[in-house]
Amino acid sequence: MEKEVLIPENHTATEFLRGQASRIFESVAEKDNVVMVNKNSKPQNVIISYERYCRLKENGADI
């Protein structure tokens, strides 16, 4: 059985400054997406749903 490869969505820090944060957070929560936030074209942060966070912690992830 092969593992599913997860490709995160990419968003810029500017999108958050321009009022898109609510829409992005809602999408992450509803669709269990992973979002990588880039600043100056470099990855800065990763946003995951609380449910995904709990699953990772349950499976022993050090996060």
Secondary structure in CASP SS format (residue, H / E / C, confidence):
PFRMAT SS
TARGET T0000
AUTHOR 0000-0000-0000
METHOD secondary structure of the structure
MODEL  1
M C 1.00
E C 1.00
K C 1.00
E C 1.00
V C 1.00
L C 1.00
I C 1.00
P C 1.00
E E 1.00
N E 1.00
H E 1.00
T E 1.00
A H 1.00
T H 1.00
E H 1.00
F H 1.00
L H 1.00
R C 1.00
G C 1.00
Q C 1.00
A H 1.00
S H 1.00
R H 1.00
I H 1.00
F H 1.00
E H 1.00
S H 1.00
V H 1.00
A H 1.00
E H 1.00
K H 1.00
D C 1.00
N C 1.00
V E 1.00
V E 1.00
M E 1.00
V E 1.00
N E 1.00
K E 1.00
N C 1.00
S C 1.00
K E 1.00
P E 1.00
Q E 1.00
N E 1.00
V E 1.00
I E 1.00
I E 1.00
S C 1.00
Y H 1.00
E H 1.00
R H 1.00
Y H 1.00
C H 1.00
R H 1.00
L H 1.00
K H 1.00
E H 1.00
N C 1.00
G C 1.00
A C 1.00
D C 1.00
I C 1.00
END
